């Protein structure tokens, strides 16, 4: 199955119409293996107006196809939500690294056991902040 077919299935499964601008937007995310800003997306999607990009990013985020990533920068960054992972982020230079496991499952179970109002946790966000090797020196 090619990338366009995968994106088409993802959009349909999430209840989105499959449009050329949404396919192009997802293609930009797939080409870059790191979180990207709206400004970067705009630079790679000539011919699509900013309002369309912002609207589509919002819709794709609400349905879980992409997710917002907090990198403690002035811009918002987004990435495809293809795998569950977290980040270690350098507070000095902004370098980051993906972390595939967070070990938070036990904390989530305990949180639900202690909750009086909730029976499920659908998602969580966990990022670590520190200093990279370059900035420590």
N, C-alpha and C positions, 0 to 999 in steps of 0.2 A: 504494500500500500504506500503510495507516495504522500508527500507532505500535504499537498492540497486536499487529498481525500481524508487524511487524518484531521486537518483543521475543519473541513466540512462536517465530518461526523461530530467533532467536539462542539461546534456551533449549534448543530441541530439538536444534539443531546441536551444542551443548555437552554434550548428554546429560542435561540437567536436565528434571525434570517441570515442566510449565507449571501453576503454582498462582496463585491470586489474590494471595497475598502477594508472590510474586516479580514478578508484573506490576506491582503497586502500587509496589514498591521500585524497579524500573527506571523507572517513571513519575516518581518523585521525582528520580532522577538526570537524566532527560531535561528536566525543567522548570527545572533550575538549571544555567547554563553555567559552573560553577566547581566545584572540589573541595568536597565536603561531609563533615561529620562524622557519626558514628553518632547523636550527640545531635540533630543537625538532622533526620536521617531519622526518629528516634523522634517528634519534634515534628510531623512531617508524615504519619505513618502511625498515627493513632489507631486503637485496636482490635487492633493486632498487637503481641504481647508482645515485649519486648526480646530474649529468647532466640531467637525466630524471626528477628528482624532480624539479630542477630549471626551466626547459623548461615547465613542466606542470603547475607549479605555475604561470609562466608568461602568458601562454595561458588562464588559468582559471581566472586570474585577468583581462585580456583584455576583456573578454566576460562577466564580472560582476558576475561570480559564487562565487568568493572570492574577498576580497578587502584588500588592504594594510592599515595598521593602524599605524599612527604615534604616538608612545609612548615616543618619545624623548630618545630613548636608542640607543646604538651603533648597534643593530641588527634590521633588518626589521621584522615586525610582520604582520600576515595575519589572517583573519577570514572569515567564510562563510558569504556571503552577503544575508542572509535570511531576515533580517529586517533592516530598516533604523534607525540608532541610532548614537550617538556621545559618547564622553568620557570626563570625568573629570580626570585629571592626576596629581598626586603629583610630583612636581619638585624635591623633596628631595629623596623619596624612590621609586618612580615609581608605587605606588599603583594606580589603576584606577577603575572607576565605569562607567557602561553604563548609558547613558541618552536616554530615548526613544523619547522625543520630543525636538525640538530645537527652535521652534517658528520663524524660518527664512523665512517662506513663504512670508510674507509682504515685507521683505528686497529683496527677489528674484524678486517679482513683480515690486518694485520700481527700482531695478537695470535694469531690461529689459525696463521699460518705459524711463529711462535715457540713454540707450544705443543707439548708432547710427549704430552699426554694427551687433548686435545680436538680434535674435527674440525668442530664447529659451535658457533655462538653463537646462542641462540634469542631473547634479549632483552637489553636494557641499560637502565640508568637514568642520566640525566645531568641534574643541576640545578646552576644557578649561583647564588651568593649574593653580595650586595653591598648597596648603599644606593640607594634610589629617589631621584628628584629632590627630593621633599619632605623627606626625612631628611638629605640632603646639605647643604641650606641652613641 
